[in-house]
Structures are given as structure tokens and as C-alpha cells.
């Protein structure tokens, strides 16, 4: 940021025509250099702040677009206001194998519904949550201040691990740990006395429970049979009823499936808001189920796509008979039979296998 005239004079001073005794360093001024550096620093700071403001605005607009909406009119979902000290939902979880997932669930729920109040011990307890300093006797009273309880079920695989030994010390009954579930598995959630206390308090106060099931074995996912086996006798009917009604929500880490999990959780948490809108449903704008399905045309001379599940007895034979009938009827229309050899991998939308025909 030096002046042009100063640079010209400096060049002239470096020539043999400079007068005797001329000192080129005299052309530099300390005040000018400081001023130039301040100007450059101000410009860089302004550019940095402008870039941060622009990126923040872009992220804000994207987050505003990706909020939970009502299906009937597309308006953003607003959780009903509550009194001070109350929350819309309480996340019950085991500290060892469910804390990270619970934090993720809370962040995602509040991101979709900013007005939602989610109670999580690591954020809302004054004591050190997850440590021996935590007063777990207060958890039962917290249930009285929430509208819904989310029960996050997780467990461990190896019984002889160090972490499992730590969990064994938490249980009051050693006989309870010998379950009839899958060998080598243990439900950390149902074997945790604080979690049992929270469930019993929710049951006594008739607080709605949203059952969430960890599916990833690397992050506490175990079989549902083990959860059922480790569940106390007085609490097992609630879990069995939820399983029979297909109300247990799988928790996934793949974003496409996770959006569906979050939508199902929020549909339960916002049940009262939905009733006020005459049983309205919610949706996530970025959910993959809202993306139209596009199929490539079938190879000639075929006209239709037909998927046949091997878990639907008689479906393949029916399609073969239909194909023969259409050929004999001289319709010159045939079908491509594609068997589905792999069973469904998710229980998010449980339903019996059906024959699906999609016209191209």
C-alpha cells in the first residue's frame, strides 16, 4: 500500500544518477508502514466477517427449509408453549451405551422443531451427569415435568468385557442378569436401576413412552429378544404391547433412514399438537420417502416392471400365469419377473409383503 510516487523515487534512488550521500532508507516512513498494515488488516478482517456472515445466512436459510412441517398445509411445526420447568420430552437412556445417541437425537429433534424442549441429563442437570456424583433419585421427579418419555434401548455384546463388569456392579440383583436372551448379549437399558425407575414412574403417571431401538451392533445394538428377556416382569407388558403394535422405532445412522426415525419420534412427541389439527401428520422435507421414484423403462419387448417377493407365497406363480394369459390373449405384452431374495432390513414401516406392479 505504498504510494506510487514513493516507489518511483525509490527506483530513481537505486540508479547511478542518485546524488552523493543519498540514503534510500530515508524514503521509508515508520508511520506510513504502520498505516498501510492497518489498512490491509482492516480489509482482510472485513472480508473474513463478510464471508462468515454470508455462510451463516446460507446455513440459516437451509436449516429454516429443513424443519418439520405439517402434511396438510406444509406449515412449520410449532411445539405448544409450556410452563417454566416443563419439557416436551425426556430422553431415558443408559449412560455407557446410549449417551452419544441420546445427544444426537436431542440435537436433531431441536433442529427440526426449534421450539421443542428436550430434557437430557448431560445438558439439564446441575450435577455431573453420567458420573457417581449424579443424584439418580431425582430422575423419577423429572418424569413428572415432561409430556413424553423417549426410552432409548441399547446393550452390550460381550459379558466378560471391562465395560460389562462395570455395568454388573450397577445391578442390585445378580440373578436378574442371567437372562434367556441371545447368548453373549445384555440389555444395558433394562438392567439399569435408574432406567427402570424412570420407566416405572412413567407407567405410574401414565406418561406416554416412545420406544427407540438401537440397531447398530457397534454402538450398543443387540437383539430385541435380549431386551425382552432382561426387561423386568412388571415392565415387560408395555414393551410387548409396543412391539405388537409396531411402535418400536429403529434408530439408524444413515441419514436417509435417520430422517424417518426422527419423523416417527416427533409424530409421537407432538401427538397433542396433531390432535388439535384433527389428526394431522408431520413430514421432514429432506426425507427420502418424499423423493419421487423414477424407474428406467423395461427392456423391449417388455412393457411392465413387476417385483415379486419370495416371502409372498404364490406371488411368482400368479405372475407366471398372468404372463401366459396375456401372451395367449395376443396382447403382445409380457412381464419381467424379478425375485426379491433379501428380506426387509428395517422395521420402520412393518407390513406384510405385497405384490407391487409399477407401469413404466
C-alpha positions as CSV (number, residue, x, y, z in Angstrom):
1,X,0.0,0.0,0.0
2,X,3.0,2.3,-0.5
3,X,2.4,5.4,-2.6
4,X,3.3,5.2,-6.3
5,X,5.4,8.3,-6.1
6,X,7.4,6.8,-3.2
7,X,8.1,3.7,-5.3
8,X,9.2,5.8,-8.3
9,X,11.5,7.8,-6.1
10,X,12.9,4.6,-4.7
11,X,13.7,3.3,-8.1
12,X,15.3,6.5,-9.1
13,X,17.4,6.4,-5.9
14,X,18.7,3.0,-7.0
15,X,20.2,4.3,-10.2
16,X,23.7,5.6,-10.6
17,X,22.3,9.1,-11.0
18,X,21.4,9.4,-7.3
19,X,23.1,12.4,-5.6
20,X,26.1,11.6,-3.4
21,X,25.3,10.7,0.2
22,X,21.6,9.8,-0.6
23,X,20.2,7.2,1.8
24,X,17.3,5.2,0.2
25,X,16.1,4.1,3.6
26,X,15.1,7.7,4.2
27,X,12.2,7.1,1.8
28,X,10.5,4.7,4.2
29,X,8.4,6.1,7.0
30,X,7.5,4.1,10.1
31,X,4.2,5.9,10.3
32,X,3.4,5.0,6.7
33,X,4.2,1.4,7.1
34,X,2.0,1.1,10.2
35,X,-0.9,2.8,8.4
36,X,-0.5,0.5,5.4
37,X,-0.5,-2.6,7.6
38,X,-3.6,-1.4,9.5
39,X,-5.4,-0.8,6.2
40,X,-4.5,-4.2,4.9
41,X,-5.6,-5.8,8.2
42,X,-8.9,-4.0,8.1
43,X,-9.6,-5.1,4.6
44,X,-8.8,-8.7,5.4
45,X,-10.9,-8.6,8.6
46,X,-13.8,-7.1,6.7
47,X,-13.6,-9.8,4.0
48,X,-13.5,-12.5,6.7
49,X,-16.5,-11.1,8.5
50,X,-18.4,-10.8,5.3
51,X,-17.7,-14.4,4.3
52,X,-18.7,-15.6,7.7
53,X,-22.0,-13.6,7.6
54,X,-22.7,-15.0,4.1
55,X,-22.1,-18.6,5.1
56,X,-24.1,-18.1,8.3
57,X,-27.0,-16.7,6.3
58,X,-26.9,-19.7,3.8
59,X,-26.8,-22.2,6.7
60,X,-29.7,-20.4,8.4
61,X,-31.8,-20.5,5.2
62,X,-31.1,-24.2,4.8
63,X,-32.0,-25.0,8.3
64,X,-35.1,-23.0,8.0
65,X,-36.1,-25.0,5.0
66,X,-35.3,-28.3,6.7
67,X,-37.8,-28.0,9.6
68,X,-40.6,-30.4,10.4
69,X,-43.8,-29.4,8.6
70,X,-47.5,-30.4,8.8
71,X,-48.5,-32.5,5.8
72,X,-51.9,-30.8,5.4
73,X,-50.7,-27.3,4.6
74,X,-46.9,-27.5,4.7
75,X,-46.6,-25.0,7.6
76,X,-43.7,-25.4,10.0
77,X,-44.5,-27.3,13.2
78,X,-44.5,-25.3,16.4
79,X,-44.5,-27.1,19.7
80,X,-47.1,-25.8,22.1
81,X,-45.7,-23.5,24.8
82,X,-45.2,-25.0,28.3
83,X,-44.8,-23.6,31.7
84,X,-41.3,-22.9,33.0
85,X,-39.6,-26.1,34.2
86,X,-41.6,-28.4,32.0
87,X,-40.4,-30.2,28.8
88,X,-42.0,-31.8,25.8
89,X,-39.9,-35.0,26.1
90,X,-37.4,-36.6,28.4
91,X,-34.7,-39.0,26.9
92,X,-34.2,-42.0,29.1
93,X,-31.0,-43.9,28.3
94,X,-28.1,-45.9,29.6
95,X,-25.1,-43.7,30.1
96,X,-22.5,-46.2,28.9
97,X,-24.0,-47.3,25.6
98,X,-26.7,-44.7,24.9
99,X,-25.4,-41.3,25.8
100,X,-23.9,-40.3,22.5
101,X,-27.0,-41.4,20.6
102,X,-29.3,-39.5,23.0
103,X,-27.3,-36.3,22.5
104,X,-27.6,-36.8,18.7
105,X,-31.4,-37.4,19.0
106,X,-31.9,-34.3,21.1
107,X,-29.9,-32.1,18.7
108,X,-31.7,-33.5,15.7
109,X,-35.2,-33.1,17.3
110,X,-34.5,-29.5,18.3
111,X,-33.1,-28.8,14.8
112,X,-36.4,-29.9,13.2
113,X,-38.6,-28.2,15.8
114,X,-36.7,-25.3,17.3
115,X,-39.4,-24.6,19.9
116,X,-39.2,-28.1,21.3
117,X,-37.9,-28.6,24.8
118,X,-36.0,-31.8,25.2
119,X,-34.7,-32.8,28.7
120,X,-31.3,-34.6,28.7
121,X,-29.3,-35.2,31.8
122,X,-25.9,-34.1,30.4
123,X,-27.4,-30.8,29.4
124,X,-30.1,-30.1,32.1
125,X,-28.6,-31.5,35.3
126,X,-26.6,-29.3,37.6
127,X,-24.6,-32.2,38.9
128,X,-22.2,-34.2,36.8
129,X,-24.4,-36.4,34.7
130,X,-23.2,-39.9,34.0
131,X,-20.8,-40.0,37.0
132,X,-21.1,-41.1,40.6
133,X,-21.8,-37.5,41.6
134,X,-25.2,-37.7,39.9
135,X,-28.2,-37.9,42.1
136,X,-30.2,-40.6,40.3
137,X,-33.1,-40.4,42.8
138,X,-34.2,-37.1,41.1
139,X,-34.9,-38.8,37.8
140,X,-38.3,-40.0,38.9
141,X,-39.3,-36.5,39.8
142,X,-38.2,-35.2,36.4
143,X,-40.7,-37.6,34.7
144,X,-43.5,-35.6,36.4
145,X,-42.4,-32.4,34.5
146,X,-42.3,-33.9,31.0
147,X,-45.1,-34.6,28.5
148,X,-43.4,-37.7,26.8
149,X,-40.6,-40.0,27.6
150,X,-38.2,-41.4,25.0
151,X,-36.8,-44.8,26.0
152,X,-33.6,-45.5,24.1
153,X,-32.8,-49.2,24.3
154,X,-29.1,-50.2,24.0
155,X,-26.9,-53.0,25.2
156,X,-23.6,-54.7,25.1
157,X,-22.4,-57.9,23.3
158,X,-19.6,-59.3,25.5
159,X,-20.3,-60.3,29.1
160,X,-16.6,-60.6,30.0
161,X,-15.6,-57.1,28.9
162,X,-14.5,-54.4,31.3
163,X,-17.4,-52.2,30.5
164,X,-19.8,-55.1,31.2
165,X,-18.2,-55.7,34.6
166,X,-18.8,-52.0,35.4
167,X,-22.4,-52.4,34.4
168,X,-22.8,-55.6,36.5
169,X,-21.9,-53.6,39.6
170,X,-24.8,-51.3,39.0
171,X,-27.4,-54.0,39.2
172,X,-28.9,-54.9,42.6
173,X,-29.8,-58.4,41.6
174,X,-27.2,-60.8,40.2
175,X,-29.8,-63.3,39.3
176,X,-31.6,-60.8,37.1
177,X,-28.5,-60.7,34.8
178,X,-28.8,-64.4,33.9
179,X,-31.4,-64.0,31.1
180,X,-32.8,-66.2,28.4
181,X,-31.9,-63.8,25.6
182,X,-29.2,-64.2,23.0
183,X,-26.0,-65.6,24.4
184,X,-23.3,-63.0,25.0
185,X,-25.8,-60.1,24.9
186,X,-27.1,-57.9,27.7
187,X,-29.7,-55.1,27.7
188,X,-27.9,-52.2,29.4
189,X,-31.1,-50.2,29.4
190,X,-33.4,-52.7,31.2
191,X,-30.6,-53.8,33.6
192,X,-30.0,-50.2,34.7
193,X,-31.8,-49.4,38.0
194,X,-32.2,-45.6,37.1
195,X,-33.8,-46.6,33.7
196,X,-36.1,-49.0,35.5
197,X,-37.0,-46.2,37.9
198,X,-37.8,-43.9,35.1
199,X,-40.0,-46.5,33.3
200,X,-42.0,-47.3,36.5
201,X,-42.5,-43.6,37.2
202,X,-43.7,-43.0,33.6
203,X,-46.0,-46.0,33.9
204,X,-47.5,-44.8,37.2
205,X,-48.0,-41.3,35.9
206,X,-49.3,-42.5,32.5
207,X,-46.7,-40.6,30.7
208,X,-46.5,-41.7,27.0
209,X,-43.4,-43.7,26.2
210,X,-41.7,-43.6,22.8
211,X,-39.6,-46.8,22.4
212,X,-36.4,-46.3,20.3
213,X,-34.2,-49.3,19.4
214,X,-30.5,-49.1,18.6
215,X,-29.8,-51.2,15.5
216,X,-26.0,-50.8,15.1
217,X,-24.1,-53.6,16.9
218,X,-21.0,-51.3,17.0
219,X,-22.9,-48.7,19.1
220,X,-25.0,-50.8,21.5
221,X,-27.3,-52.6,19.1
222,X,-28.5,-56.1,20.4
223,X,-31.4,-58.3,19.6
224,X,-34.9,-57.4,20.7
225,X,-35.2,-60.9,22.3
226,X,-32.4,-59.9,24.8
227,X,-34.2,-56.6,25.6
228,X,-37.4,-58.6,26.3
229,X,-35.6,-61.2,28.4
230,X,-33.8,-58.6,30.5
231,X,-36.9,-56.4,30.9
232,X,-38.4,-56.6,34.4
233,X,-41.6,-58.6,34.7
234,X,-43.7,-55.6,35.6
235,X,-42.4,-53.6,32.6
236,X,-42.4,-56.3,30.0
237,X,-46.1,-56.0,29.1
238,X,-45.6,-52.4,28.0
239,X,-42.7,-53.3,25.7
240,X,-44.6,-56.4,24.3
241,X,-47.6,-54.2,23.5
242,X,-45.4,-51.7,21.7
243,X,-43.7,-54.4,19.6
244,X,-47.1,-55.9,18.8
245,X,-48.4,-52.5,17.7
246,X,-45.2,-51.9,15.6
247,X,-44.5,-48.8,17.6
248,X,-40.8,-49.5,18.4
249,X,-38.8,-47.1,16.3
250,X,-35.4,-48.2,14.9
251,X,-32.5,-45.8,15.2
252,X,-30.2,-45.6,12.2
253,X,-27.1,-43.6,11.4
254,X,-27.6,-43.4,7.7
255,X,-29.2,-40.1,7.0
256,X,-31.9,-41.4,4.7
257,X,-33.2,-43.8,7.4
258,X,-32.5,-41.4,10.3
259,X,-34.9,-38.8,8.9
260,X,-37.6,-41.4,9.0
261,X,-36.7,-42.3,12.6
262,X,-36.9,-38.7,13.7
263,X,-40.2,-38.2,11.9
264,X,-41.7,-41.2,13.7
265,X,-40.4,-40.0,17.1
266,X,-41.7,-36.5,16.6
267,X,-45.1,-37.8,15.5
268,X,-45.5,-39.4,19.0
269,X,-44.0,-36.4,20.9
270,X,-46.2,-34.0,19.1
271,X,-49.4,-36.1,19.5
272,X,-51.3,-33.3,21.2
273,X,-50.4,-30.8,18.5
274,X,-51.5,-33.3,15.9
275,X,-54.9,-33.8,17.6
276,X,-55.5,-30.1,17.6
277,X,-55.1,-30.2,13.8
278,X,-57.6,-33.1,13.5
279,X,-55.0,-36.0,13.4
280,X,-52.6,-34.2,11.0
281,X,-49.3,-35.9,10.2
282,X,-45.8,-34.4,10.1
283,X,-43.0,-34.8,7.5
284,X,-39.3,-34.0,7.0
285,X,-38.7,-32.1,3.8
286,X,-35.4,-33.9,3.1
287,X,-36.8,-37.4,3.8
288,X,-36.1,-39.8,1.0
289,X,-39.7,-41.1,1.0
290,X,-40.7,-37.7,-0.4
291,X,-38.4,-38.1,-3.4
292,X,-40.4,-39.3,-6.5
293,X,-39.3,-42.8,-7.6
294,X,-38.1,-42.9,-11.1
295,X,-37.6,-46.2,-12.9
296,X,-35.8,-47.0,-16.2
297,X,-38.1,-48.4,-18.9
298,X,-38.1,-52.2,-19.1
299,X,-36.1,-53.7,-21.9
300,X,-38.1,-54.3,-25.1
301,X,-40.4,-56.0,-25.8
302,X,-41.5,-55.9,-22.2
303,X,-43.9,-53.2,-21.0
304,X,-44.1,-53.5,-17.3
305,X,-41.9,-53.8,-14.1
306,X,-43.1,-56.5,-11.7
307,X,-41.3,-57.2,-8.4
308,X,-42.1,-60.4,-6.7
309,X,-41.1,-61.1,-3.1
310,X,-40.0,-64.7,-2.3
311,X,-41.7,-64.1,1.1
312,X,-45.1,-63.8,-0.5
313,X,-46.1,-67.4,-1.2
314,X,-47.8,-67.9,-4.6
315,X,-46.9,-64.5,-6.0
316,X,-44.4,-65.7,-8.5
317,X,-46.8,-68.4,-9.7
318,X,-49.5,-65.8,-10.1
319,X,-47.3,-63.6,-12.2
320,X,-46.3,-66.5,-14.4
321,X,-49.9,-67.4,-15.0
322,X,-50.7,-63.8,-15.8
323,X,-47.9,-63.7,-18.3
324,X,-49.1,-66.8,-20.0
325,X,-52.6,-65.5,-20.2
326,X,-51.5,-62.2,-21.7
327,X,-49.5,-63.9,-24.3
328,X,-52.3,-66.3,-25.2
329,X,-54.6,-63.4,-25.4
330,X,-52.4,-62.0,-28.2
331,X,-51.9,-58.8,-26.3
332,X,-48.1,-59.0,-27.1
333,X,-47.4,-57.8,-23.6
334,X,-45.0,-59.7,-21.4
335,X,-43.5,-59.1,-18.0
336,X,-40.1,-59.2,-16.4
337,X,-40.1,-61.3,-13.2
338,X,-37.5,-60.2,-10.7
339,X,-37.4,-62.1,-7.4
340,X,-36.5,-60.2,-4.2
341,X,-34.1,-62.6,-2.5
342,X,-33.3,-60.5,0.5
343,X,-35.9,-59.8,3.3
344,X,-36.6,-56.3,4.5
345,X,-33.8,-55.0,6.7
346,X,-35.8,-52.4,8.6
347,X,-38.8,-52.4,10.8
348,X,-39.7,-48.7,10.4
349,X,-42.8,-49.5,8.3
350,X,-43.7,-53.1,9.1
351,X,-46.2,-54.6,6.7
352,X,-46.8,-57.9,5.0
353,X,-45.0,-58.4,1.7
354,X,-47.3,-57.4,-1.2
355,X,-47.0,-57.7,-4.9
356,X,-46.2,-54.4,-6.4
357,X,-46.7,-53.6,-10.1
358,X,-45.3,-50.3,-11.5
359,X,-46.3,-49.3,-15.0
360,X,-43.4,-47.7,-17.0
